């Protein structure tokens, strides 16, 4: 037990067996907040007024205050079930922009870069066990990506959309695995002025139609189908053919006379469907 110093009721002669002998004084407010002096005493009022206090381990709730205070500690070690809770509406921050962090016993690591692989980043910090292929399941949500590379399979529950760019099967097929699957064009031309459309319908005039579309190239494969005879009536119909094409400008559909392939079957005014494959 420390020896009482009757000349200074607020002091004592130091703890037995320690180097701190002599009179111990109360800390100033600045010293109390700094938390670096080890031979001064602090009052409950100083603890209550301070915004933070340093402890080797967190104090029990109410120590020096009825309100929980911020605690600075280098290590928080628990031997049992531990809950880290915040008050209603409070924000919990762990770590900082330059520090390291680790979960579930893995070594602490720096935050992965913005371009790092998502799975590798989660595994680095211990939030995911690495090794083996794992799916990315968005539960029906949208996946937005600039480029999807080196992927063996992409499974879309509802819709897979490329807002800008191509969906390319470098070494594979487009498989329509269910009855009713089809190609769907959101824009189809219905006149000879087709704009940039790759598909449409047109009515032959005197056995021909020049279809203006920027979608056509010098090597386009153009499919043409007769949709109906239109006003042709009982007149003879010709044999449908692609007569000419101008890259980025237009192509010409002709109903050729069976007796003279160089001439149009003028009476043929059928309705023709066309589709460009580039």
C-alpha positions as CSV (number, residue, x, y, z in Angstrom):
1,X,0.0,0.0,0.0
2,X,1.3,3.4,-0.9
3,X,2.4,5.7,1.9
4,X,0.1,8.7,2.4
5,X,1.6,12.1,2.1
6,X,-0.2,14.3,4.6
7,X,1.4,17.4,3.1
8,X,-0.3,16.8,-0.2
9,X,-3.6,14.8,0.1
10,X,-3.8,14.5,-3.6
11,X,-0.4,12.9,-3.9
12,X,1.3,9.7,-2.7
13,X,4.9,8.4,-2.5
14,X,4.6,6.0,-5.4
15,X,3.9,2.4,-5.7
16,X,6.1,0.0,-3.8
17,X,8.6,-1.8,-6.0
18,X,8.4,0.7,-8.8
19,X,10.7,3.4,-10.0
20,X,8.0,6.1,-9.6
21,X,8.8,7.4,-6.1
22,X,7.8,10.7,-4.8
23,X,4.7,12.8,-5.2
24,X,2.3,12.0,-8.1
25,X,0.3,15.0,-9.3
26,X,-2.9,15.3,-11.3
27,X,-2.5,15.6,-15.1
28,X,-3.4,18.8,-16.9
29,X,-6.2,18.4,-19.5
30,X,-3.6,18.5,-22.3
31,X,-1.6,15.7,-20.7
32,X,-4.7,13.7,-20.1
33,X,-5.7,13.8,-23.8
34,X,-2.2,13.1,-25.0
35,X,-2.2,9.9,-23.0
36,X,1.7,9.6,-22.9
37,X,2.5,10.4,-19.3
38,X,2.8,7.5,-16.9
39,X,3.4,9.2,-13.6
40,X,0.3,11.5,-13.3
41,X,-3.3,10.9,-12.3
42,X,-6.5,11.8,-14.3
43,X,-9.9,12.7,-12.9
44,X,-13.3,11.4,-14.0
45,X,-14.1,14.9,-15.2
46,X,-11.1,14.9,-17.5
47,X,-12.1,11.6,-18.9
48,X,-15.7,12.9,-19.5
49,X,-14.4,16.1,-21.2
50,X,-11.9,14.3,-23.5
51,X,-12.8,13.2,-27.0
52,X,-10.5,10.2,-26.9
53,X,-8.4,8.4,-24.4
54,X,-5.6,5.8,-24.9
55,X,-5.7,2.5,-23.0
56,X,-3.8,-0.8,-23.3
57,X,-7.3,-2.4,-23.6
58,X,-10.7,-0.8,-23.7
59,X,-12.2,0.2,-20.3
60,X,-15.5,-1.1,-19.1
61,X,-18.5,1.0,-20.1
62,X,-18.9,3.9,-17.7
63,X,-15.3,4.2,-16.5
64,X,-15.0,7.9,-15.9
65,X,-18.2,8.5,-17.9
66,X,-21.7,7.3,-18.4
67,X,-21.2,7.7,-22.1
68,X,-19.0,5.4,-24.2
69,X,-15.8,7.2,-25.3
70,X,-13.6,6.5,-28.3
71,X,-10.8,4.2,-27.5
72,X,-7.3,4.0,-29.1
73,X,-5.9,0.5,-28.9
74,X,-3.2,-1.3,-31.0
75,X,-4.7,-4.8,-30.3
76,X,-8.2,-6.0,-29.4
77,X,-7.9,-9.6,-28.4
78,X,-10.9,-11.8,-27.5
79,X,-10.8,-15.4,-26.3
80,X,-14.5,-15.9,-26.8
81,X,-17.5,-14.8,-28.8
82,X,-17.1,-11.2,-29.7
83,X,-19.6,-8.7,-31.0
84,X,-18.5,-5.4,-32.4
85,X,-21.7,-3.3,-32.4
86,X,-22.4,0.4,-33.1
87,X,-25.3,2.5,-32.0
88,X,-28.4,3.1,-34.2
89,X,-27.4,5.0,-37.3
90,X,-23.7,4.9,-36.4
91,X,-20.9,4.4,-39.0
92,X,-18.3,1.7,-38.5
93,X,-14.9,2.3,-40.2
94,X,-12.3,-0.4,-40.3
95,X,-8.8,0.3,-41.5
96,X,-7.7,3.2,-43.7
97,X,-6.6,3.9,-47.3
98,X,-3.0,2.9,-46.7
99,X,-3.3,0.2,-44.1
100,X,-3.8,-3.6,-44.3
101,X,-6.7,-5.8,-43.1
102,X,-7.4,-9.5,-43.0
103,X,-10.4,-11.6,-42.0
104,X,-10.8,-15.2,-40.8
105,X,-7.2,-15.5,-39.7
106,X,-5.5,-14.7,-42.9
107,X,-2.5,-12.4,-43.0
108,X,-3.4,-8.7,-43.2
109,X,-3.1,-7.4,-46.8
110,X,-3.5,-4.0,-48.5
111,X,-6.7,-3.2,-50.3
112,X,-6.7,-4.6,-53.8
113,X,-6.3,-2.2,-56.8
114,X,-9.3,-1.0,-58.8
115,X,-8.3,-3.3,-61.7
116,X,-7.6,-6.4,-59.5
117,X,-9.5,-9.6,-60.1
118,X,-12.5,-9.6,-57.8
119,X,-12.1,-13.2,-56.6
120,X,-8.4,-12.8,-56.0
121,X,-9.1,-9.6,-54.0
122,X,-11.7,-11.2,-51.8
123,X,-9.4,-14.2,-51.2
124,X,-6.4,-12.0,-50.4
125,X,-8.3,-10.4,-47.5
126,X,-9.8,-13.7,-46.3
127,X,-13.4,-13.1,-47.4
128,X,-13.3,-16.0,-49.9
129,X,-11.4,-19.3,-50.0
130,X,-9.3,-19.3,-53.2
131,X,-8.8,-22.2,-55.5
132,X,-11.2,-23.7,-58.1
133,X,-13.7,-22.1,-60.4
134,X,-16.6,-20.2,-58.7
135,X,-19.7,-18.7,-60.4
136,X,-20.7,-15.1,-60.4
137,X,-24.4,-15.1,-59.6
138,X,-26.1,-11.7,-59.5
139,X,-29.5,-13.1,-58.7
140,X,-31.0,-11.6,-61.8
141,X,-29.2,-8.3,-61.5
142,X,-27.4,-6.6,-64.4
143,X,-23.7,-7.2,-65.3
144,X,-22.0,-4.3,-66.9
145,X,-18.5,-4.8,-68.3
146,X,-16.3,-3.1,-70.9
147,X,-14.7,-6.4,-72.1
148,X,-15.4,-10.0,-71.1
149,X,-12.3,-12.1,-71.9
150,X,-11.1,-15.6,-71.3
151,X,-14.5,-16.8,-70.1
152,X,-15.6,-20.4,-71.0
153,X,-19.3,-20.0,-70.2
154,X,-21.6,-17.0,-69.6
155,X,-25.0,-17.9,-68.3
156,X,-27.7,-15.2,-68.3
157,X,-30.9,-15.9,-66.5
158,X,-32.9,-13.4,-68.5
159,X,-31.0,-11.1,-70.9
160,X,-27.3,-10.6,-72.0
161,X,-26.9,-7.2,-73.5
162,X,-23.9,-5.6,-75.2
163,X,-24.8,-1.9,-75.2
164,X,-21.7,-1.0,-77.3
165,X,-19.7,-3.7,-79.0
166,X,-20.1,-7.3,-80.2
167,X,-21.0,-10.6,-78.6
168,X,-18.4,-12.8,-80.3
169,X,-18.2,-16.6,-80.3
170,X,-14.6,-17.0,-81.5
171,X,-14.8,-20.8,-81.6
172,X,-18.4,-21.7,-80.9
173,X,-22.0,-21.6,-82.1
174,X,-25.1,-19.7,-81.4
175,X,-27.4,-22.4,-80.2
176,X,-31.2,-22.0,-80.0
177,X,-31.9,-24.9,-77.6
178,X,-35.7,-24.4,-77.1
179,X,-38.6,-24.5,-79.4
180,X,-39.7,-20.9,-80.2
181,X,-36.1,-19.5,-80.0
182,X,-35.5,-17.1,-82.9
183,X,-33.6,-14.1,-84.1
184,X,-35.3,-10.8,-83.2
185,X,-34.6,-7.5,-84.9
186,X,-35.7,-4.5,-82.9
187,X,-35.7,-2.3,-86.1
188,X,-36.9,-3.6,-89.4
189,X,-37.1,-1.6,-92.6
190,X,-40.4,-1.6,-94.6
191,X,-39.5,0.6,-97.6
192,X,-36.5,0.9,-100.0
193,X,-35.1,3.5,-97.6
194,X,-33.7,1.2,-94.9
195,X,-31.2,3.5,-93.1
196,X,-28.8,1.3,-91.2
197,X,-31.1,-1.7,-90.9
198,X,-29.9,-5.2,-91.6
199,X,-33.3,-6.7,-92.4
200,X,-36.6,-5.5,-93.8
201,X,-39.3,-6.0,-96.4
202,X,-39.9,-4.2,-99.8
203,X,-42.4,-4.4,-102.7
204,X,-40.9,-4.9,-106.1
205,X,-41.7,-2.3,-108.8
206,X,-41.5,-3.6,-112.3
207,X,-39.6,-6.6,-110.9
208,X,-36.9,-4.7,-109.1
209,X,-36.1,-2.8,-105.9
210,X,-33.0,-0.8,-104.9
211,X,-32.7,-0.9,-101.1
212,X,-30.6,1.8,-99.5
213,X,-28.9,0.7,-96.3
214,X,-25.5,1.4,-94.8
215,X,-25.4,-2.2,-93.4
216,X,-24.4,-3.7,-96.8
217,X,-20.8,-4.4,-97.5
218,X,-19.0,-5.8,-100.6
219,X,-18.9,-9.2,-99.0
220,X,-22.4,-9.3,-97.4
221,X,-24.4,-12.4,-97.7
222,X,-27.9,-11.2,-98.5
223,X,-30.9,-13.5,-97.9
224,X,-34.1,-12.8,-99.9
225,X,-37.5,-14.5,-99.4
226,X,-40.8,-14.0,-101.2
227,X,-43.4,-13.0,-98.5
228,X,-46.4,-12.8,-100.9
229,X,-47.4,-12.2,-104.5
230,X,-48.8,-8.7,-103.7
231,X,-50.6,-7.2,-106.7
232,X,-48.9,-9.6,-109.1
233,X,-52.1,-11.6,-109.4
234,X,-52.2,-14.1,-112.3
235,X,-49.1,-12.7,-113.9
236,X,-45.9,-14.7,-114.0
237,X,-43.3,-14.3,-111.2
238,X,-39.6,-14.4,-111.8
239,X,-36.6,-15.9,-110.0
240,X,-35.3,-13.7,-107.2
241,X,-31.7,-12.6,-107.3
242,X,-29.3,-10.0,-106.0
243,X,-28.3,-7.9,-109.0
244,X,-25.8,-5.4,-107.7
245,X,-24.5,-4.1,-104.4
246,X,-22.6,-0.9,-103.3
247,X,-20.8,-1.1,-100.0
248,X,-22.3,1.1,-97.4
249,X,-24.9,2.5,-99.9
250,X,-27.4,0.0,-101.4
251,X,-28.1,-3.3,-103.1
252,X,-30.6,-4.3,-105.8
253,X,-33.1,-7.1,-105.8
254,X,-34.4,-8.4,-109.2
255,X,-37.0,-10.8,-110.2
256,X,-35.3,-12.3,-113.2
257,X,-37.2,-13.5,-116.3
258,X,-36.9,-17.3,-116.5
259,X,-36.4,-17.1,-120.2
260,X,-33.8,-14.2,-120.0
261,X,-31.9,-13.9,-116.8
262,X,-30.6,-10.4,-117.9
263,X,-34.1,-9.0,-117.9
264,X,-36.5,-8.3,-115.1
265,X,-39.9,-10.0,-114.8
266,X,-41.7,-6.7,-114.9
267,X,-45.1,-8.1,-113.9
268,X,-43.6,-9.4,-110.6
269,X,-44.5,-7.0,-107.9
270,X,-44.2,-9.4,-105.0
271,X,-43.4,-8.5,-101.4
272,X,-39.8,-9.5,-100.6
273,X,-38.1,-9.9,-97.2
274,X,-34.3,-9.4,-97.1
275,X,-31.6,-10.0,-94.4
276,X,-28.0,-9.0,-94.5
277,X,-25.4,-11.3,-92.9
278,X,-21.9,-9.7,-92.5
